[in-house]
Amino acid sequence: MGRRADLPGDSDGAGADGAPATLVVLAGTSPTPALLAALTFAPRRLVLVHSSDTARRAARIAAAARRLCPAIEVARRFDVGGDVFDFRAVAERFAALSADLRGDWRLCYTGGSKVMSAHAVLLHAERFPDRHGWRSYLDATSETLRYTDGTRHSTGIDSSALTAEELARLHGVELRPSDRTRVQEAWLRGRSGGARPDGGEHPGGQGARGREEAGTTPLSSGEITEAKLLALFRRRLARVPGAEVLGNRVMPDPRSEHDAIGDFDLIVRYRHRVLCVEVKRDPSHIPDAAGWTLTKAQRAFGGAARVLFVHDGAKGDCSTEQIAAYDPELSGAPLHVRSLGELSSRDFGTARRLIDGFFPAAPPPARTAAADDGAAPAAPGASASAAPATCPADQHAEAANAPLLLAGLGGNRLPVLGAARACLPGRAVMLFTRQSEKDLPALDASVRRTLLAAEEPEEFRSLNRRRLAQRLRHGGYPDRVKFAEAAVDAADVADTAARARAKIDLYRGPNAPVVADITTGTKAMSTGLALAAHESGGCLVYVSPLTRRVSCRTHGPVGHHPPAAVEWRHLLRGYRFLNGALTEAVAPEIAARQIDAPLIDAAAEQVRALAAPAEVAAWVDETAVAGAPALPQYSAPQRPTLILTAADRALGLSAPRRTRLRYFTSGDLHVEQATGGGGWAHDVFAAAALLNVRCGTAGLTAALHRPGDGDPGRALDLIDWFAWWRADGGAPSADDSAPPAEMITGHEDTRRPRVVSAEPGTPEFRAALQAQLTALRL
């Protein structure tokens, strides 16, 4: 059982406007939405529901809410335990919370796991069926709070109390001015002839203190550019509500407060969005710095952070397209590149043009609630009927007909294949967003392939690729996979629920049970599917991509499904099958100098031996093989060079070299440089994040290191910081150690690469890799 709330104070009562005085907010890995909900609704009592893993974050949210919103008299925390992917465990804890909540209460379900959100929304809907305006989801892209009937909070999100320092503190990061801050301010005073207030600047920081005295040391051109940008942004945004401009800020190292773990040349905030500005004199230095800069910005400010690079060159000397060519994984990332001349031009001559250019938000939906806190019309749909006696997701259940499976398509396709393998549906219906529309043809074939492999295993094994394709085009398989006619609004629960209801009415047979899988897709999509399935008397399931456990809201855990047949060539975009050794395939001039190919080969050979008799396939980064374009080879260490797959699991192998070949376009120079612990840590963290996007919790990354090649201690600290490990910073405590490999279940665990620091052929090397296979349940 989780802990009780840490502060007393529940009682009946409502706010002055008739709205509930209690707000229940689900807190997850991203703390910003929970705080924004608290500031927007300003309840008298705030209850933050969190998992054991996110308890520290919930404590910071509670402290910030009390500090920034005087209306909040009591801020409580409620722990739902460690297994937030098990409906039964979550339901037991919510039952205790619900009994403790007397009177009316409002729910914001943006955070937490999908199981937590779906259960909380259904529980709230059962208790307050017509109060859609009391159930909200924060849509960060349009800066609105959406209700479960499709309407939205009419006054938008209240971020007026926020500051950049508060947002950083919310993410466990302290921002401090440095001596460069004083240099910037001194230059501004010299230009203006007087002091220039900066909303809380104060002495402190590192570096030569004499530079804070204006004129004692000549400023470099980069420092002058920083000061000019500081003046420009302050001048443009001086009268804009919700805007804030700060000079240079450093982030102290959580292990050594006198050292910095990173810094930002400028920080510009607009509402809850933050623009981290980096100045580079030479535009050719930007592509190499882009990945690390974005990582530290998002670590400090969350998913709403974006990065602006400013250089002294001409317009077009560097662009986001060039950054994406250097590192394909940064295509579409929230990055901006401008020359100083561009920012000084008429294109950014007003506050509105600056905001539209660097803080874009999607237009809000057209519908608004007629009465913001009153009852809203219920969305159409049948009332819930009796649940089936056995869960149709349990393959041992004797169902009259195969179930109708509803699912949403998210960032990776493995969970969809797992749900298909678990349920073996008569028909699977997929809802998708505009971003995932391009994946539909491959997903269609993959689900059919999974069903055939499960239902006719001997036939599946006997077919070659051509005959398999023919088989999947016949025998009823094309009719078993259906898609929505058009993309759904990924943040609109009502839109998803309405489309799901329509598909249930269209495809459900006379005795076919309904199963809604919420493993993937956005939180709002999962909630919409949950509402539609619940109204039709169906089951709501979560299928763990890592453990293969099927958890049902009605029936609890219903067993584990066998591995799904995965066509990895479709799933691992940017990778190709490798038949042979990496050392023979790697591009010799550039990629081979970026990664330790012999070390990766040794690890792959050891993994194959340990995984026997399971069949292990190898997939290599296409940018690292002979004949690949030269430019992306320079960023090869930021991707897993080799991905080993067995059944429905993936192990990424990353081994960046400590010395790296870099390329600077301005002089067409190739320079060999040492990366240091920070560069190495970022490379392997970026590689783990990429595999996590492709495979979710079914993929882990091993960062390979030779013991004689520098001390990995500093790199390990930085990896922990990137991955929110020991999220409060400071000295480690007894409960800060990594969990045993067999206990890895969470999203952040799989985004944290495991460092293997041992020589190939040693017992330590074998044992470390064995731990990775144990973590993958192989």
Backbone hydrogen bonds, N-H to C=O, Kabsch-Sander energy under -0.5 kcal/mol:
donor,donor_aa,acceptor,acceptor_aa,energy
15,G,19,A,-3.1
18,G,15,G,-1.8
21,A,13,G,-0.9
23,L,45,R,-2.5
24,V,106,R,-3.3
25,V,23,L,-0.6
25,V,47,V,-3.0
26,L,108,C,-2.3
27,A,25,V,-0.6
27,A,49,V,-3.1
28,G,30,S,-0.5
35,L,31,P,-1.8
36,L,32,T,-2.6
37,A,33,P,-2.3
38,A,34,A,-1.9
39,L,35,L,-2.6
40,T,36,L,-2.4
41,F,37,A,-2.4
42,A,38,A,-2.0
44,R,21,A,-1.0
45,R,21,A,-2.7
46,L,74,V,-2.9
47,V,23,L,-2.9
48,L,46,L,-0.5
48,L,76,R,-2.8
49,V,25,V,-2.8
49,V,47,V,-0.7
50,H,48,L,-0.5
50,H,78,F,-2.6
52,S,81,G,-2.2
55,A,52,S,-1.0
58,A,54,T,-2.3
59,A,55,A,-2.0
60,R,56,R,-1.9
61,I,57,R,-2.4
62,A,58,A,-2.6
63,A,59,A,-2.3
64,A,60,R,-2.5
65,A,61,I,-2.7
66,R,62,A,-2.2
67,R,63,A,-2.0
68,L,64,A,-2.6
69,C,65,A,-2.0
72,I,69,C,-1.7
73,E,44,R,-1.9
73,E,71,A,-0.8
74,V,44,R,-1.9
76,R,46,L,-3.7
76,R,74,V,-0.5
78,F,48,L,-2.9
79,D,3,R,-1.4
80,V,50,H,-3.0
80,V,78,F,-0.5
84,V,82,G,-1.0
86,D,83,D,-0.8
87,F,85,F,-0.6
90,V,86,D,-2.4
91,A,87,F,-2.8
92,E,88,R,-2.0
93,R,89,A,-1.5
94,F,90,V,-2.5
95,A,91,A,-2.2
96,A,92,E,-1.4
97,L,93,R,-2.1
98,S,94,F,-3.3
99,A,95,A,-2.0
100,D,96,A,-1.0
101,L,97,L,-0.9
101,L,98,S,-0.7
102,R,100,D,-1.0
106,R,22,T,-2.8
107,L,134,W,-3.5
108,C,24,V,-2.6
109,Y,136,S,-2.0
111,G,26,L,-0.9
117,S,113,S,-2.4
118,A,114,K,-2.8
119,H,115,V,-2.2
120,A,116,M,-2.4
121,V,117,S,-2.7
122,L,118,A,-2.2
123,L,119,H,-2.5
124,H,120,A,-2.5
125,A,121,V,-2.8
126,E,122,L,-2.0
127,R,123,L,-1.6
128,F,124,H,-3.3
131,R,128,F,-1.4
132,H,130,D,-1.3
134,W,131,R,-1.6
135,R,132,H,-1.9
136,S,107,L,-2.5
136,S,134,W,-0.5
137,Y,146,R,-2.3
139,D,137,Y,-0.7
139,D,144,T,-3.0
140,A,138,L,-1.0
142,S,139,D,-0.6
143,E,139,D,-0.7
144,T,139,D,-1.8
146,R,137,Y,-3.2
146,R,144,T,-0.6
147,Y,151,T,-3.3
148,T,132,H,-0.9
148,T,135,R,-0.9
150,G,147,Y,-1.8
153,H,145,L,-2.9
156,G,153,H,-1.5
157,I,143,E,-0.8
159,S,157,I,-0.9
162,L,159,S,-1.6
167,L,163,T,-2.2
168,A,164,A,-2.3
169,R,165,E,-2.4
170,L,166,E,-2.2
171,H,167,L,-1.0
171,H,168,A,-0.8
172,G,169,R,-1.9
173,V,168,A,-2.5
176,R,250,V,-2.3
178,S,248,N,-0.7
179,D,206,Q,-1.3
181,T,178,S,-0.7
182,R,178,S,-1.2
183,V,179,D,-2.0
184,Q,180,R,-2.4
185,E,181,T,-2.4
186,A,182,R,-2.7
187,W,183,V,-2.2
188,L,184,Q,-2.1
189,R,185,E,-2.5
190,G,186,A,-2.2
191,R,187,W,-1.8
192,S,188,L,-2.2
193,G,189,R,-2.6
194,G,189,R,-0.6
209,R,207,G,-0.6
211,R,208,A,-1.7
212,E,209,R,-1.8
213,E,210,G,-1.3
214,A,212,E,-0.8
216,T,213,E,-2.1
224,I,220,S,-2.1
225,T,221,S,-2.3
226,E,222,G,-2.2
227,A,223,E,-2.2
228,K,224,I,-2.5
229,L,225,T,-2.4
230,L,226,E,-2.4
231,A,227,A,-2.2
232,L,228,K,-2.5
233,F,229,L,-2.9
234,R,230,L,-2.0
235,R,231,A,-2.3
236,R,232,L,-2.5
237,L,233,F,-2.4
238,A,234,R,-0.6
238,A,235,R,-0.6
240,V,237,L,-1.6
243,A,240,V,-1.7
244,E,269,R,-2.2
246,L,267,I,-3.0
249,R,264,F,-2.1
250,V,176,R,-2.9
251,M,262,G,-3.1
253,D,256,S,-0.7
253,D,259,D,-2.9
256,S,253,D,-1.1
259,D,256,S,-2.2
261,I,251,M,-3.5
262,G,251,M,-0.8
264,F,249,R,-2.5
265,D,277,V,-0.9
266,L,277,V,-1.5
267,I,246,L,-2.1
268,V,275,L,-2.7
269,R,244,E,-2.9
270,Y,273,R,-2.5
271,R,242,G,-2.9
273,R,270,Y,-2.1
274,V,304,A,-1.0
275,L,268,V,-3.7
276,C,274,V,-0.6
276,C,306,R,-2.9
277,V,266,L,-2.4
277,V,275,L,-0.6
278,E,308,L,-2.8
280,K,278,E,-0.5
280,K,310,V,-2.9
285,H,282,D,-2.1
286,I,283,P,-1.3
289,A,285,H,-1.0
289,A,286,I,-0.9
290,A,286,I,-1.3
291,G,287,P,-0.5
293,T,289,A,-2.2
294,L,290,A,-2.4
295,T,291,G,-2.1
296,K,292,W,-2.4
297,A,293,T,-2.0
298,Q,294,L,-2.5
299,R,295,T,-2.0
300,A,296,K,-1.7
301,F,297,A,-2.2
302,G,298,Q,-2.1
304,A,301,F,-0.5
305,A,302,G,-1.7
306,R,274,V,-2.2
307,V,334,P,-2.2
308,L,276,C,-2.5
309,F,336,H,-2.9
310,V,278,E,-2.6
311,H,338,R,-1.5
312,D,280,K,-0.7
312,D,281,R,-0.9
317,D,314,A,-2.1
323,I,319,S,-1.8
324,A,320,T,-2.4
325,A,321,E,-1.8
326,Y,322,Q,-1.8
327,D,323,I,-2.8
330,L,327,D,-2.4
331,S,328,P,-1.6
333,A,330,L,-1.9
335,L,333,A,-2.7
336,H,307,V,-2.2
338,R,309,F,-2.6
340,L,311,H,-2.2
343,L,339,S,-1.8
344,S,340,L,-1.4
345,S,342,E,-1.3
348,F,345,S,-1.2
349,G,346,R,-1.7
354,L,350,T,-1.8
355,I,351,A,-2.7
356,D,352,R,-2.8
357,G,353,R,-1.7
358,F,354,L,-2.2
359,F,355,I,-2.7
362,A,141,T,-3.0
369,A,152,R,-1.5
374,G,371,A,-0.7
376,A,130,D,-1.4
394,D,391,C,-2.0
395,Q,393,A,-0.7
397,A,394,D,-1.9
399,A,397,A,-1.2
404,L,513,P,-2.8
405,L,403,P,-0.6
405,L,427,R,-2.6
406,L,515,V,-2.8
407,A,429,V,-2.1
408,G,517,D,-0.6
409,L,431,L,-2.7
410,G,408,G,-0.5
410,G,412,N,-0.5
417,L,413,R,-1.9
418,G,414,L,-2.5
419,A,415,P,-2.4
420,A,416,V,-2.3
421,R,417,L,-2.5
422,A,418,G,-2.2
423,C,419,A,-2.4
424,L,420,A,-2.5
426,G,403,P,-2.0
427,R,403,P,-1.2
428,A,480,R,-3.5
429,V,405,L,-3.3
430,M,482,K,-2.7
431,L,407,A,-2.6
437,E,433,T,-0.5
437,E,434,R,-0.8
439,D,436,S,-1.5
440,L,437,E,-1.4
443,L,439,D,-2.3
444,D,440,L,-2.9
445,A,441,P,-1.8
446,S,442,A,-2.2
447,V,443,L,-2.6
448,R,444,D,-1.9
449,R,445,A,-2.4
450,T,446,S,-2.2
451,L,447,V,-2.3
452,L,448,R,-2.5
453,A,449,R,-2.4
454,A,450,T,-1.7
455,E,451,L,-2.5
456,E,452,L,-3.0
460,F,456,E,-2.7
461,R,457,P,-2.2
462,S,458,E,-1.3
463,L,459,E,-1.0
463,L,460,F,-0.7
468,L,464,N,-2.6
469,A,465,R,-2.1
470,Q,466,R,-1.8
471,R,467,R,-2.4
472,L,468,L,-2.3
473,R,469,A,-0.8
473,R,470,Q,-0.7
474,H,471,R,-1.4
477,Y,474,H,-1.3
480,R,477,Y,-1.4
481,V,478,P,-0.9
482,K,428,A,-3.1
482,K,480,R,-0.5
484,A,430,M,-2.0
488,V,432,F,-2.9
490,A,488,V,-0.7
492,D,489,D,-2.0
493,V,491,A,-0.7
496,T,492,D,-1.9
497,A,493,V,-2.8
498,A,494,A,-2.5
499,R,495,D,-2.1
500,A,496,T,-2.5
501,R,497,A,-2.6
502,A,498,A,-2.1
503,K,499,R,-2.0
504,I,500,A,-2.2
505,D,501,R,-2.5
506,L,502,A,-1.9
507,Y,503,K,-2.7
508,R,504,I,-2.0
512,A,509,G,-0.5
515,V,404,L,-2.8
516,A,539,C,-2.8
517,D,406,L,-3.1
517,D,515,V,-0.6
518,I,516,A,-0.5
518,I,541,V,-2.4
525,M,490,A,-0.5
526,S,522,T,-2.4
527,T,523,K,-2.1
528,G,524,A,-2.4
529,L,525,M,-2.4
530,A,526,S,-2.2
531,L,527,T,-2.3
532,A,528,G,-2.2
533,A,529,L,-2.6
534,H,530,A,-2.5
535,E,531,L,-2.1
536,S,532,A,-1.2
537,G,534,H,-1.4
538,G,533,A,-3.1
539,C,514,V,-3.0
541,V,516,A,-2.6
542,Y,551,S,-2.3
544,S,542,Y,-0.6
544,S,549,R,-2.4
548,R,544,S,-1.9
550,V,559,G,-2.9
551,S,542,Y,-2.6
551,S,549,R,-0.6
552,C,556,G,-2.0
553,R,540,L,-2.7
556,G,552,C,-2.0
558,V,550,V,-2.8
561,H,548,R,-2.1
566,V,564,A,-0.7
568,W,566,V,-1.1
570,H,567,E,-1.6
571,L,567,E,-1.2
572,L,568,W,-2.9
573,R,571,L,-1.5
575,Y,572,L,-1.7
576,R,620,V,-2.0
578,L,618,A,-2.8
579,N,577,F,-0.6
580,G,578,L,-0.7
584,E,581,A,-0.6
585,A,581,A,-0.8
585,A,582,L,-0.9
586,V,582,L,-2.5
587,A,624,A,-2.8
592,A,587,A,-2.2
593,R,590,I,-1.6
594,Q,590,I,-0.5
594,Q,591,A,-1.5
595,I,591,A,-1.7
596,D,655,A,-2.7
597,A,595,I,-1.3
600,I,596,D,-1.8
601,D,597,A,-2.6
602,A,598,P,-2.1
603,A,599,L,-2.0
604,A,600,I,-2.6
605,E,601,D,-2.4
606,Q,602,A,-1.9
607,V,603,A,-2.6
608,R,604,A,-2.2
609,A,605,E,-1.7
610,L,606,Q,-2.3
611,A,607,V,-2.5
612,A,608,R,-0.9
614,A,611,A,-2.1
617,A,645,T,-2.6
619,W,643,I,-1.8
620,V,576,R,-2.9
621,D,641,T,-2.2
622,E,574,G,-2.5
624,A,621,D,-1.8
625,V,622,E,-0.6
626,A,585,A,-2.7
628,A,625,V,-2.0
633,Q,630,A,-1.1
634,Y,630,A,-0.6
634,Y,631,L,-1.5
635,S,326,Y,-0.5
635,S,632,P,-0.9
636,A,633,Q,-1.2
638,Q,635,S,-2.0
639,R,636,A,-1.8
641,T,653,L,-1.2
642,L,653,L,-1.5
643,I,619,W,-2.7
644,L,651,L,-3.0
645,T,617,A,-2.6
646,A,649,R,-1.8
649,R,646,A,-1.8
650,A,698,A,-2.0
651,L,644,L,-2.9
652,G,700,L,-3.1
653,L,642,L,-3.2
654,S,702,A,-2.3
657,R,594,Q,-2.5
660,R,673,Q,-4.1
662,R,660,R,-0.6
662,R,671,V,-3.1
664,F,669,L,-2.5
665,T,663,Y,-0.6
667,G,664,F,-0.7
668,D,664,F,-0.6
669,L,664,F,-2.1
671,V,662,R,-2.5
671,V,669,L,-0.5
673,Q,660,R,-3.1
673,Q,671,V,-0.6
675,T,658,R,-3.1
676,G,658,R,-0.6
679,G,675,T,-1.1
680,W,676,G,-2.0
681,A,677,G,-2.4
682,H,678,G,-2.2
683,D,679,G,-2.1
684,V,680,W,-2.0
685,F,681,A,-2.1
686,A,682,H,-2.8
687,A,683,D,-2.0
688,A,684,V,-2.1
689,A,685,F,-2.4
690,L,686,A,-2.0
691,L,687,A,-2.0
692,N,688,A,-2.1
693,V,689,A,-1.8
694,R,690,L,-1.9
695,C,691,L,-2.9
696,G,692,N,-2.5
698,A,695,C,-1.6
699,G,696,G,-1.3
700,L,650,A,-1.9
702,A,652,G,-3.3
703,A,701,T,-0.6
703,A,754,R,-2.6
704,L,654,S,-3.2
704,L,702,A,-0.7
705,H,756,V,-2.4
709,D,706,R,-2.5
710,G,708,G,-0.9
714,R,711,D,-0.5
716,L,712,P,-2.6
717,D,713,G,-1.9
718,L,714,R,-2.1
719,I,715,A,-2.6
720,D,716,L,-2.3
721,W,717,D,-1.9
722,F,718,L,-2.9
723,A,719,I,-2.2
724,W,721,W,-1.3
725,W,720,D,-2.7
727,A,724,W,-0.8
729,G,726,R,-2.7
736,D,733,S,-1.8
737,S,734,A,-0.5
743,M,740,P,-2.2
744,I,741,A,-1.5
745,T,743,M,-0.5
750,T,746,G,-1.3
751,R,747,H,-0.9
752,R,749,D,-0.8
754,R,701,T,-2.5
755,V,753,P,-0.6
756,V,703,A,-3.0
757,S,755,V,-0.7
758,A,705,H,-1.0
758,A,756,V,-0.8
762,T,759,E,-1.7
766,R,762,T,-2.0
767,A,763,P,-2.7
768,A,764,E,-2.4
769,L,765,F,-1.9
770,Q,766,R,-2.3
771,A,767,A,-1.7
772,Q,768,A,-1.1
773,L,769,L,-1.8
774,T,770,Q,-2.2
775,A,771,A,-2.3
776,L,772,Q,-1.5
777,R,774,T,-1.6
778,L,773,L,-2.7
